[in-house]
Amino acid sequence: MELAELDRVAAEYDLVRRLAIAVVLGVGGVGKTSLASQWLHRNSERYEGGTLYADLHGETLTTAMSPSEVLTGFLAALGTPPERIPLNVDEQGKLFRSLTSGRRMLILLDNAASAAQVRVLLPGPGPGPGSSLVMVTTRWRISGLAMNGARFIELGPLDDRSGAELLTRMVGDDRVTAETDAVRSVVRLCGGLPLAICVAGARLAGHVRWPVRRVAAELASEQRRLAALTIAGDFSVRAAFDVSYQALSADAARMYRLLSLIPGPDFSQELAAVAADTDPRQAAASLDALTSASLLDETVEQRFRFHDLVKLHARERADAEAAHERTAAITRALGWYLVQAVAADLVIIPGRWRLNPMYEQARASPPAFGGPLDALQWMESELPGFLAAVRTAHDEGLHEQVWQLCEAISGLFTYRKYFRHWIDTHTLGLVSAQACGDRRAEGRMRIQLGYVYLNLRRIEQAREEFTRALALAREEGHRIGEATALEHMGLVDMSLRQPEQANRAFVTARQIYQQIGRPRGVMGMTRHIGEAHRDAGRHEQAVQYLLEARRMAAALPDRYNEARCLTSLGQAYLKAGQPDPAARSLSEALGILVSLGGRYEQARVHAALADALLDLGQGASAQEHLADALAIYSEIGAPEADEIRQRLS
């Protein structure tokens, strides 16, 4: 693909100057020189005016060759006697352009440091029917050459297939074929960086009895990976990154080190400034310096990520920081995640009770998002960062932040049902709450962990968590925690088809919510009581309670729970043999849930609507709703998928 792009650049030359300029840029070791050399080898015969090459040694500004040194060599190569080569760089440039004018030349300027260094070395215009080509390789974003008509080709890592092909050429087909999984691991652990793959391949080629899995095992350790990608006295991935790092300013180098401590695969400019404890303007300048040095990629506007091996290098450099500086940077980054999650969660489920006092502070500010769907979409985009933040906070012993982060992202899990992530994070949240000795937080984590077990129909695990949460709440005199635990104990009973026992739990919970003045809790228990009546076959009482719960939800207002009330109401009408009002209630619920992005609840409504439509003789529409339910349940890994699949078959 990159070779084809170079072909296009060579063909689309400046008609006035009759000169094409291709700048190949990327991090050290990504294969810029190899790509340029390969293209030159294929195309040099097309440039009858000759080929010139110079290594500009521009890994840093201090090592870069002066244009005068390069021009002296070029003029000599073009046949200029030493005594006729001017001493002044401007005169050298004029003579060089004069000698190259009208000649179709190919010039490779390897390892350029700046646009100014390259600009002096541009030749005169090519012949009328064609052009000369200047190919520049650099690890710096020398964007100033755009003023000279340059086209930029950013070289990234190899994909798995190309990386495996490169390794195969070095170690042979037999070894690769025998250990395809290990080869794939080596390529991925090298991050697709050609230099890293070549170093790994060279080590294997030099040790013909080594299995590929030996090198894969060495690379699996982050602490040993860069050391394993070194051939003593020859090539080193670490050394390639060191060169770029040492050329950074003090501010950019500090930013480079601290950014490696941010949890997650990427980060925003705002988070970078917070982690580095610097103002936005200075952060922007340092980020620009790092992207200009190809040590950082700007994936979208003001969003950045490291190459995996570069991040390991930056983390090694961060180890030189004082321990308190590293801890402070991590704590600032975690604080940013927590503040943002709290603000988003408050928009997603505004009426839910929380333990973290940060929510009260957040309520004093304007809503951070226009509505629940916007907040959910933002939290989903940041989910890898949130997951990494929970793990990092736990590993660093910042236990209060762990359970607080879990509490803040539970709204996302409630809507989107990322079951595996839900369990992983809240298992850590429970351990951290216990480490804090915070029994209310422990109860909160047990409720949220039990709820995901209930969703997955792991009933006994759910019951165990809710039972422990209830005991903790009563020991602590935590009334709202007690009511919440009772509610969830009732949900267990409902799942076991014991509506009478469930109803007793819901009634007790509602009494507590009434006593402590929690209208949202009262509304929720009213809905559950209606559901218990529905499952017990008392259809008239069920409809009465569910209509009341719907009115209470609308008055709060709580659109999500209003939709849940409508869903349960539709199911009650169905059980009462009234498909028309059932379909109306369910359709209204579906409209609300689509606007809010509640995927799991949408699937429940689709399944119930299918029942209503079947009763109304609309089999084709019913099948469409079942297909929609199956798609959602399958996507989130919900156990209901098997039931819907059976119904469809």
C-alpha positions as CSV (number, residue, x, y, z in Angstrom):
1,M,0.0,0.0,0.0
2,E,2.8,2.4,0.9
3,L,4.7,1.5,-2.3
4,A,1.6,2.4,-4.3
5,E,1.3,5.7,-2.4
6,L,4.9,6.5,-3.4
7,D,4.1,5.7,-7.0
8,R,1.2,8.2,-6.8
9,V,3.4,10.9,-5.2
10,A,6.1,10.4,-7.9
11,A,3.4,10.8,-10.7
12,E,1.7,13.9,-9.2
13,Y,4.6,16.3,-9.3
14,D,4.6,20.1,-9.2
15,L,4.1,21.2,-12.8
16,V,5.9,24.5,-12.2
17,R,9.0,23.2,-10.4
18,R,8.7,19.8,-12.0
19,L,9.6,18.2,-8.7
20,A,7.9,15.7,-6.5
21,I,8.7,15.4,-2.7
22,A,7.7,12.4,-0.7
23,V,8.2,12.4,3.1
24,V,8.0,9.0,4.8
25,L,7.7,9.5,8.5
26,G,7.3,7.3,11.5
27,V,8.8,6.1,14.8
28,G,12.3,4.8,14.8
29,G,12.4,1.1,13.7
30,V,9.2,1.2,11.7
31,G,11.0,0.6,8.4
32,K,11.1,4.0,6.7
33,T,14.5,3.5,5.1
34,S,13.7,0.0,4.1
35,L,10.5,1.2,2.3
36,A,12.4,4.0,0.6
37,S,15.2,1.7,-0.5
38,Q,12.8,-0.9,-1.8
39,W,11.0,1.7,-3.9
40,L,14.3,3.2,-5.2
41,H,15.5,-0.3,-6.2
42,R,12.4,-0.9,-8.2
43,N,12.3,2.6,-9.9
44,S,15.8,4.0,-10.2
45,E,16.1,3.1,-13.9
46,R,13.3,5.6,-14.6
47,Y,15.5,8.5,-13.4
48,E,18.1,8.7,-16.1
49,G,19.6,11.8,-14.5
50,G,21.1,9.7,-11.7
51,T,20.5,8.9,-8.1
52,L,21.9,10.7,-5.0
53,Y,21.8,9.5,-1.4
54,A,22.7,11.1,1.9
55,D,22.1,10.1,5.5
56,L,21.3,13.4,7.2
57,H,21.8,11.9,10.7
58,G,18.8,13.8,11.8
59,E,17.8,11.6,14.7
60,T,18.5,14.7,16.8
61,L,19.3,18.3,15.9
62,T,22.7,18.0,17.4
63,T,23.7,15.0,15.3
64,A,22.2,16.3,12.0
65,M,24.6,17.0,9.2
66,S,24.8,20.5,8.0
67,P,23.3,21.2,4.5
68,S,26.8,22.4,3.4
69,E,28.3,19.0,4.2
70,V,25.7,17.2,2.2
71,L,25.9,19.6,-0.7
72,T,29.7,19.3,-0.9
73,G,29.2,15.5,-1.3
74,F,26.5,15.9,-3.9
75,L,28.5,18.4,-6.0
76,A,31.5,16.1,-5.9
77,A,29.2,13.2,-7.0
78,L,28.0,15.3,-9.9
79,G,31.6,15.8,-11.1
80,T,32.5,19.2,-9.6
81,P,36.2,19.4,-8.9
82,P,37.0,20.2,-5.2
83,E,38.5,23.6,-6.0
84,R,35.3,24.7,-7.7
85,I,32.9,23.8,-4.9
86,P,31.9,27.1,-3.1
87,L,32.5,27.5,0.6
88,N,29.2,29.4,1.2
89,V,26.1,27.2,1.5
90,D,24.0,29.6,-0.5
91,E,26.4,29.4,-3.4
92,Q,26.6,25.6,-3.1
93,G,22.8,25.5,-3.3
94,K,22.7,27.6,-6.4
95,L,25.4,25.5,-8.1
96,F,23.6,22.3,-7.1
97,R,20.3,23.5,-8.6
98,S,22.0,24.6,-11.7
99,L,23.7,21.2,-12.2
100,T,20.5,19.3,-11.6
101,S,18.1,21.5,-13.6
102,G,16.7,19.6,-16.6
103,R,17.8,16.2,-15.3
104,R,15.3,13.7,-14.0
105,M,16.9,12.8,-10.7
106,L,16.1,10.6,-7.7
107,I,17.4,11.8,-4.4
108,L,17.0,10.0,-1.1
109,L,17.5,12.1,2.0
110,D,17.5,9.7,4.9
111,N,16.9,10.6,8.6
112,A,16.1,14.3,8.0
113,A,15.9,16.5,11.1
114,S,14.0,19.5,9.8
115,A,12.3,21.1,6.8
116,A,15.1,23.7,6.7
117,Q,17.7,21.0,6.4
118,V,15.9,19.4,3.5
119,R,14.8,22.6,1.7
120,V,18.5,23.6,0.9
121,L,19.0,20.2,-0.7
122,L,16.1,20.4,-3.2
123,P,17.4,20.1,-6.8
124,G,16.5,22.2,-9.8
125,P,13.4,21.5,-11.9
126,G,13.3,18.3,-13.9
127,P,13.0,18.0,-17.6
128,G,9.8,19.1,-19.4
129,P,8.2,15.7,-19.8
130,G,9.0,14.5,-16.3
131,S,10.1,15.4,-12.9
132,S,12.7,14.6,-10.3
133,L,11.7,13.0,-7.0
134,V,13.1,13.8,-3.6
135,M,12.3,11.1,-1.0
136,V,12.8,12.1,2.6
137,T,12.6,9.7,5.6
138,T,12.3,11.2,9.1
139,R,11.0,10.5,12.5
140,W,10.0,14.1,12.8
141,R,6.9,15.8,11.5
142,I,8.6,18.3,9.2
143,S,5.4,19.8,8.1
144,G,7.1,22.9,6.8
145,L,7.9,21.0,3.6
146,A,4.2,21.1,2.7
147,M,5.0,24.7,1.5
148,N,7.3,23.1,-1.0
149,G,4.6,20.7,-2.3
150,A,5.6,17.7,-0.2
151,R,3.3,14.8,0.3
152,F,3.5,12.9,3.6
153,I,3.2,9.1,4.1
154,E,3.0,8.0,7.7
155,L,4.3,4.5,8.1
156,G,2.7,2.4,10.8
157,P,3.3,-1.1,12.2
158,L,2.9,-4.2,10.1
159,D,-0.3,-6.2,10.3
160,D,-0.1,-9.8,11.6
161,R,0.2,-11.4,8.2
162,S,3.0,-9.0,7.0
163,G,4.8,-9.4,10.3
164,A,4.7,-13.2,10.1
165,E,6.0,-13.0,6.5
166,L,9.0,-10.9,7.7
167,L,9.8,-13.3,10.5
168,T,9.4,-16.3,8.1
169,R,12.0,-14.8,5.8
170,M,14.5,-14.7,8.7
171,V,13.9,-18.0,10.4
172,G,12.6,-20.3,7.6
173,D,9.2,-21.8,6.7
174,D,9.7,-25.0,8.6
175,R,10.1,-23.4,12.0
176,V,7.2,-21.0,11.3
177,T,4.9,-23.7,10.1
178,A,5.6,-25.8,13.2
179,E,4.7,-23.0,15.6
180,T,2.2,-20.7,14.0
181,D,0.7,-19.6,17.3
182,A,4.1,-18.7,18.7
183,V,4.9,-16.7,15.6
184,R,1.7,-14.8,15.9
185,S,2.5,-14.0,19.5
186,V,6.0,-12.8,18.6
187,V,4.6,-10.4,15.9
188,R,1.9,-9.0,18.2
189,L,4.3,-8.6,21.2
190,C,6.6,-6.7,18.9
191,G,3.7,-4.5,18.1
192,G,4.2,-5.1,14.4
193,L,7.4,-2.9,14.5
194,P,9.7,-4.2,11.8
195,L,12.9,-3.5,13.8
196,A,11.6,-5.4,16.7
197,I,10.5,-8.4,14.5
198,C,13.9,-8.3,12.8
199,V,15.7,-8.4,16.2
200,A,13.5,-11.3,17.4
201,G,14.1,-13.1,14.0
202,A,17.8,-12.5,14.2
203,R,18.0,-14.1,17.7
204,L,16.1,-17.1,16.4
205,A,18.2,-17.4,13.2
206,G,21.3,-17.3,15.3
207,H,20.0,-20.1,17.6
208,V,18.7,-22.8,15.2
209,R,17.6,-25.1,18.0
210,W,15.5,-22.5,19.8
211,P,11.8,-23.0,19.4
212,V,9.9,-19.8,18.5
213,R,7.9,-20.1,21.7
214,R,11.1,-19.4,23.7
215,V,11.3,-15.9,22.3
216,A,7.6,-15.5,22.6
217,A,7.8,-16.4,26.3
218,E,10.6,-13.8,26.8
219,L,8.6,-11.1,25.1
220,A,5.5,-11.9,27.1
221,S,7.0,-10.1,30.2
222,E,6.6,-6.4,29.9
223,Q,9.5,-5.9,32.2
224,R,11.8,-8.0,30.0
225,R,10.5,-7.2,26.6
226,L,12.7,-4.4,25.5
227,A,15.8,-6.2,26.9
228,A,14.8,-9.3,24.8
229,L,14.6,-7.1,21.7
230,T,18.3,-6.3,21.8
231,I,21.3,-7.9,20.0
232,A,24.4,-6.9,22.0
233,G,26.7,-4.6,20.1
234,D,24.3,-4.3,17.2
235,F,20.6,-3.6,17.0
236,S,18.4,-2.5,19.9
237,V,14.8,-1.3,19.9
238,R,15.4,0.5,23.2
239,A,18.3,2.4,21.6
240,A,16.1,3.5,18.6
241,F,13.7,5.0,21.0
242,D,16.4,6.5,23.2
243,V,17.7,8.6,20.3
244,S,14.3,10.3,19.9
245,Y,13.8,10.6,23.7
246,Q,17.1,12.3,24.2
247,A,16.3,15.0,21.6
248,L,13.2,16.1,23.5
249,S,13.0,19.3,25.6
250,A,12.8,18.9,29.3
251,D,9.0,19.6,29.4
252,A,8.3,17.1,26.5
253,A,10.5,14.5,28.1
254,R,8.7,14.8,31.4
255,M,5.3,14.6,29.6
256,Y,6.5,11.5,27.8
257,R,7.4,9.8,31.0
258,L,4.2,10.7,32.9
259,L,1.9,9.8,30.0
260,S,3.0,6.2,30.1
261,L,1.5,6.0,33.6
262,I,-2.1,6.9,32.4
263,P,-4.3,3.8,32.6
264,G,-5.9,2.7,29.3
265,P,-4.9,2.4,25.7
266,D,-5.3,6.1,24.8
267,F,-6.1,9.4,26.3
268,S,-7.4,12.9,25.6
269,Q,-5.4,16.1,25.7
270,E,-7.3,17.1,28.8
271,L,-6.3,13.9,30.7
272,A,-2.7,14.4,29.6
273,A,-2.6,17.9,31.1
274,V,-4.2,16.6,34.4
275,A,-1.7,13.6,34.6
276,A,1.3,15.9,34.0
277,D,-0.1,18.6,36.3
278,T,0.4,21.3,33.7
279,D,-1.7,23.9,32.1
280,P,-3.5,23.1,28.8
281,R,-1.3,25.3,26.7
282,Q,1.9,23.7,27.9
283,A,0.3,20.2,27.6
284,A,-0.6,21.0,24.0
285,A,2.9,22.1,23.2
286,S,4.5,19.0,24.7
287,L,2.0,16.7,23.0
288,D,2.8,18.4,19.7
289,A,6.5,17.8,20.3
290,L,5.9,14.1,21.0
291,T,3.8,13.6,17.9
292,S,6.3,15.5,15.9
293,A,9.0,13.1,17.2
294,S,6.7,10.1,16.2
295,L,6.8,9.0,19.8
296,L,3.0,9.5,20.1
297,D,0.2,9.0,17.6
298,E,-2.7,11.5,17.4
299,T,-5.5,9.0,16.5
300,V,-8.2,11.7,16.2
301,E,-8.2,15.3,17.1
302,Q,-6.7,15.8,20.6
303,R,-6.7,12.1,21.3
304,F,-3.4,10.2,21.6
305,R,-1.9,6.8,22.0
306,F,1.5,5.2,22.3
307,H,2.8,2.3,20.2
308,D,3.0,-0.6,22.7
309,L,6.8,-0.8,22.7
310,V,7.2,3.0,22.9
311,K,4.9,3.0,25.9
312,L,7.2,0.3,27.6
313,H,10.2,2.6,26.8
314,A,8.4,5.6,28.3
315,R,7.5,3.5,31.4
316,E,11.1,2.6,31.8
317,R,12.1,6.2,31.7
318,A,9.3,7.0,34.2
319,D,10.9,4.5,36.6
320,A,13.6,7.1,37.0
321,E,11.1,9.5,38.5
322,A,10.8,9.7,42.3
323,A,8.2,7.2,43.6
324,H,6.0,10.0,44.9
325,E,6.0,11.7,41.5
326,R,4.8,8.5,39.8
327,T,2.2,7.9,42.4
328,A,1.0,11.6,42.1
329,A,0.7,11.3,38.3
330,I,-1.3,8.0,38.6
331,T,-3.5,9.5,41.3
332,R,-4.3,12.6,39.2
333,A,-5.2,10.4,36.2
334,L,-7.5,8.2,38.3
335,G,-9.0,11.3,39.8
336,W,-9.8,12.6,36.3
337,Y,-11.5,9.3,35.4
338,L,-13.5,9.3,38.6
339,V,-14.7,12.9,38.2
340,Q,-15.8,12.3,34.6
341,A,-17.5,9.0,35.4
342,V,-19.5,10.6,38.3
343,A,-20.6,13.5,36.0
344,A,-21.7,11.0,33.3
345,D,-23.4,8.6,35.7
346,L,-25.4,11.4,37.2
347,V,-26.9,12.1,33.8
348,I,-27.5,8.4,33.0
349,I,-29.4,7.5,36.2
350,P,-29.9,10.8,38.1
351,G,-32.2,9.5,40.8
352,R,-30.2,6.5,42.0
353,W,-28.6,6.8,45.5
354,R,-24.8,6.8,45.8
355,L,-22.3,6.5,48.6
356,N,-19.6,8.6,47.0
357,P,-19.9,12.2,48.3
358,M,-18.6,13.5,45.0
359,Y,-22.1,13.1,43.6
360,E,-23.4,15.9,45.8
361,Q,-20.7,18.2,44.5
362,A,-21.5,17.2,40.9
363,R,-25.2,17.9,41.4
364,A,-24.2,21.6,42.0
365,S,-22.8,21.9,38.5
366,P,-24.8,21.9,35.2
367,P,-25.3,18.5,33.6
368,A,-22.2,17.3,31.8
369,F,-24.1,15.8,28.9
370,G,-27.3,16.6,27.1
371,G,-29.0,13.4,28.0
372,P,-28.5,9.7,29.0
373,L,-27.7,8.6,25.5
374,D,-24.9,11.1,25.1
375,A,-23.5,10.2,28.5
376,L,-23.7,6.4,27.7
377,Q,-22.0,6.9,24.3
378,W,-19.2,8.8,25.9
379,M,-18.7,6.3,28.7
380,E,-18.6,3.4,26.2
381,S,-15.9,5.3,24.2
382,E,-13.9,5.6,27.4
383,L,-14.7,2.1,28.7
384,P,-11.1,0.6,28.1
385,G,-9.7,3.5,30.1
386,F,-12.2,3.0,33.0
387,L,-11.4,-0.7,33.1
388,A,-7.7,0.0,33.2
389,A,-8.3,2.7,35.8
390,V,-10.0,0.2,38.2
391,R,-7.2,-2.3,37.7
392,T,-4.5,0.3,38.2
393,A,-6.1,1.8,41.3
394,H,-6.4,-1.7,42.8
395,D,-2.7,-2.5,42.0
396,E,-1.6,0.8,43.4
397,G,-3.5,0.2,46.7
398,L,-5.8,3.2,46.0
399,H,-8.7,1.2,47.3
400,E,-11.2,4.0,47.9
401,Q,-11.0,5.0,44.2
402,V,-11.6,1.4,43.2
403,W,-15.0,1.0,44.7
404,Q,-15.9,4.6,43.8
405,L,-15.1,4.0,40.2
406,C,-17.1,0.8,40.2
407,E,-20.1,2.7,41.7
408,A,-19.7,5.3,39.0
409,I,-19.6,3.0,36.0
410,S,-22.4,0.8,37.2
411,G,-25.0,2.9,35.3
412,L,-23.2,2.0,32.0
413,F,-23.3,-1.7,33.0
414,T,-27.0,-1.4,33.9
415,Y,-27.8,-0.2,30.4
416,R,-25.3,-2.0,28.3
417,K,-24.7,-5.3,30.2
418,Y,-21.0,-5.8,29.7
419,F,-21.2,-8.8,32.0
420,R,-17.6,-9.9,32.0
421,H,-16.3,-6.4,32.7
422,W,-19.0,-5.9,35.3
423,I,-17.9,-9.0,37.2
424,D,-14.1,-8.3,36.8
425,T,-14.4,-4.7,38.0
426,H,-16.8,-5.3,40.9
427,T,-14.8,-8.3,42.2
428,L,-11.9,-5.8,42.6
429,G,-14.3,-3.2,44.0
430,L,-15.5,-5.7,46.7
431,V,-11.9,-6.5,47.7
432,S,-11.0,-2.9,47.8
433,A,-14.1,-1.9,49.9
434,Q,-13.0,-4.6,52.4
435,A,-9.5,-3.3,52.4
436,C,-10.8,0.1,53.3
437,G,-12.9,-1.3,56.1
438,D,-15.9,0.5,54.6
439,R,-18.8,-1.9,55.3
440,R,-21.3,0.3,53.5
441,A,-19.2,0.3,50.4
442,E,-18.8,-3.4,50.7
443,G,-22.5,-3.8,50.8
444,R,-22.8,-1.5,47.8
445,M,-20.3,-3.7,45.8
446,R,-22.1,-6.9,46.9
447,I,-25.4,-5.5,45.6
448,Q,-23.9,-4.5,42.2
449,L,-22.0,-7.8,41.9
450,G,-25.0,-9.8,42.9
451,Y,-27.2,-8.0,40.3
452,V,-25.0,-9.1,37.4
453,Y,-25.1,-12.7,38.7
454,L,-28.9,-12.4,38.8
455,N,-28.8,-11.1,35.2
456,L,-26.8,-14.2,34.3
457,R,-29.1,-16.5,36.2
458,R,-26.5,-17.5,38.6
459,I,-29.1,-17.4,41.3
460,E,-27.3,-18.9,44.3
461,Q,-24.3,-16.6,43.8
462,A,-26.7,-13.6,43.6
463,R,-28.6,-14.7,46.7
464,E,-25.3,-15.0,48.7
465,E,-24.2,-11.5,47.8
466,F,-27.6,-10.0,48.6
467,T,-27.8,-11.9,51.9
468,R,-24.4,-10.6,53.0
469,A,-25.3,-7.1,51.8
470,L,-28.5,-7.2,53.9
471,A,-26.6,-8.3,57.0
472,L,-24.0,-5.5,56.5
473,A,-26.7,-2.8,56.1
474,R,-28.5,-3.9,59.2
475,E,-25.3,-4.0,61.3
476,E,-24.4,-0.5,60.0
477,G,-28.0,0.9,60.5
478,H,-27.8,1.8,56.8
479,R,-31.5,2.0,56.0
480,I,-31.3,2.7,52.3
481,G,-28.7,-0.1,51.9
482,E,-31.2,-2.4,53.8
483,A,-34.0,-1.5,51.5
484,T,-31.9,-2.1,48.4
485,A,-30.8,-5.5,49.7
486,L,-34.4,-6.5,50.4
487,E,-35.4,-5.4,46.9
488,H,-32.8,-7.6,45.4
489,M,-33.6,-10.5,47.7
490,G,-37.2,-10.2,46.3
491,L,-35.8,-10.3,42.7
492,V,-34.2,-13.6,43.5
493,D,-37.5,-14.9,44.8
494,M,-39.2,-13.7,41.6
495,S,-36.6,-15.5,39.4
496,L,-37.4,-18.7,41.4
497,R,-41.1,-18.1,40.7
498,Q,-41.9,-17.4,44.4
499,P,-44.0,-14.2,43.9
500,E,-45.6,-14.3,47.4
501,Q,-42.3,-14.4,49.2
502,A,-40.9,-11.7,46.8
503,N,-43.9,-9.5,47.5
504,R,-43.2,-9.6,51.3
505,A,-39.6,-8.4,50.6
506,F,-40.9,-5.6,48.3
507,V,-43.5,-4.4,50.7
508,T,-40.9,-4.2,53.6
509,A,-38.5,-2.3,51.3
510,R,-41.2,0.1,50.2
511,Q,-42.0,0.9,53.8
512,I,-38.3,1.7,54.5
513,Y,-38.1,4.0,51.4
514,Q,-41.3,5.8,52.6
515,Q,-39.8,6.3,56.1
516,I,-36.5,7.8,54.8
517,G,-38.2,9.9,52.1
518,R,-36.9,8.2,48.9
519,P,-39.6,8.6,46.2
520,R,-37.6,6.8,43.6
521,G,-37.3,3.8,45.8
522,V,-41.0,3.9,46.6
523,M,-41.7,4.0,42.8
524,G,-39.4,1.0,42.2
525,M,-41.0,-1.1,44.9
526,T,-44.5,-0.2,43.7
527,R,-43.5,-1.6,40.3
528,H,-42.0,-4.8,41.8
529,I,-45.2,-5.3,43.9
530,G,-47.2,-5.0,40.7
531,E,-44.9,-7.6,39.0
532,A,-45.3,-10.0,42.0
533,H,-49.1,-9.7,41.6
534,R,-48.8,-10.3,37.9
535,D,-46.8,-13.5,38.4
536,A,-49.2,-14.6,41.1
537,G,-52.1,-14.3,38.6
538,R,-53.7,-11.3,40.3
539,H,-54.0,-9.3,37.1
540,E,-56.3,-6.5,38.2
541,Q,-54.1,-5.7,41.2
542,A,-51.0,-5.9,39.0
543,V,-52.3,-3.4,36.5
544,Q,-53.3,-1.1,39.3
545,Y,-49.9,-1.1,41.0
546,L,-48.1,-0.8,37.6
547,L,-50.2,2.2,36.5
548,E,-49.4,3.9,39.8
549,A,-45.7,3.1,39.4
550,R,-45.7,4.5,35.9
551,R,-47.3,7.8,37.1
552,M,-44.7,8.1,39.9
553,A,-41.8,7.5,37.5
554,A,-43.2,10.1,35.1
555,A,-43.5,12.6,38.0
556,L,-39.9,12.2,39.2
557,P,-39.1,12.3,36.2
558,D,-37.3,9.0,35.5
559,R,-37.7,8.0,31.8
560,Y,-35.8,4.7,32.1
561,N,-37.9,3.4,35.0
562,E,-41.0,4.7,33.3
563,A,-40.2,2.5,30.4
564,R,-39.6,-0.4,32.7
565,C,-43.0,0.2,34.3
566,L,-44.6,0.2,30.9
567,T,-42.9,-3.0,30.0
568,S,-44.2,-4.8,33.1
569,L,-47.6,-3.3,32.5
570,G,-47.6,-4.7,29.0
571,Q,-46.7,-8.1,30.3
572,A,-49.5,-7.9,32.9
573,Y,-52.0,-7.0,30.2
574,L,-50.8,-10.0,28.2
575,K,-51.3,-12.4,31.1
576,A,-54.7,-10.9,31.6
577,G,-55.5,-11.8,27.9
578,Q,-55.6,-8.2,26.7
579,P,-53.1,-8.0,23.8
580,D,-54.2,-4.6,22.4
581,P,-53.3,-2.5,25.5
582,A,-50.3,-4.8,26.0
583,A,-49.0,-3.8,22.5
584,R,-49.6,-0.1,23.1
585,S,-47.8,-0.1,26.5
586,L,-44.9,-2.1,25.1
587,S,-44.5,0.1,22.0
588,E,-44.4,3.2,24.2
589,A,-41.8,1.5,26.3
590,L,-39.7,0.6,23.3
591,G,-39.7,4.2,22.0
592,I,-38.4,5.5,25.3
593,L,-35.7,2.8,25.6
594,V,-34.5,3.5,22.0
595,S,-34.1,7.2,22.8
596,L,-32.2,6.3,26.0
597,G,-30.0,3.5,24.6
598,G,-31.2,0.8,27.0
599,R,-30.3,-2.2,24.9
600,Y,-31.0,-5.0,27.3
601,E,-34.5,-3.6,28.2
602,Q,-35.2,-3.1,24.5
603,A,-34.6,-6.8,24.0
604,R,-37.1,-7.6,26.8
605,V,-39.7,-5.4,25.1
606,H,-39.1,-7.0,21.7
607,A,-39.7,-10.4,23.2
608,A,-42.9,-9.3,24.9
609,L,-44.1,-7.5,21.8
610,A,-43.7,-10.7,19.9
611,D,-46.1,-12.4,22.3
612,A,-48.7,-9.6,22.0
613,L,-48.5,-9.6,18.2
614,L,-48.9,-13.3,18.0
615,D,-52.1,-13.0,20.0
616,L,-53.2,-10.4,17.6
617,G,-52.5,-12.7,14.6
618,Q,-49.5,-10.7,13.3
619,G,-47.0,-13.6,13.0
620,A,-44.5,-11.9,10.6
621,S,-44.2,-8.8,12.8
622,A,-43.8,-11.0,15.9
623,Q,-40.9,-12.9,14.2
624,E,-39.2,-9.6,13.4
625,H,-39.3,-8.5,17.0
626,L,-37.9,-11.9,18.1
627,A,-35.0,-11.5,15.7
628,D,-34.3,-8.1,17.1
629,A,-34.4,-9.5,20.6
630,L,-32.0,-12.3,19.6
631,A,-29.5,-9.9,18.0
632,I,-29.3,-7.8,21.3
633,Y,-29.2,-10.8,23.6
634,S,-26.5,-12.5,21.5
635,E,-24.4,-9.3,21.3
636,I,-24.2,-8.9,25.1
637,G,-24.0,-12.6,25.9
638,A,-27.3,-12.7,27.8
639,P,-28.7,-16.2,28.7
640,E,-32.0,-15.2,27.2
641,A,-30.5,-15.6,23.7
642,D,-31.0,-19.4,23.9
643,E,-34.7,-19.1,24.7
644,I,-35.3,-16.6,21.9
645,R,-33.4,-18.8,19.5
646,Q,-35.6,-21.8,20.4
647,R,-38.7,-19.7,19.9
648,L,-37.6,-18.6,16.4
649,S,-36.8,-22.2,15.4
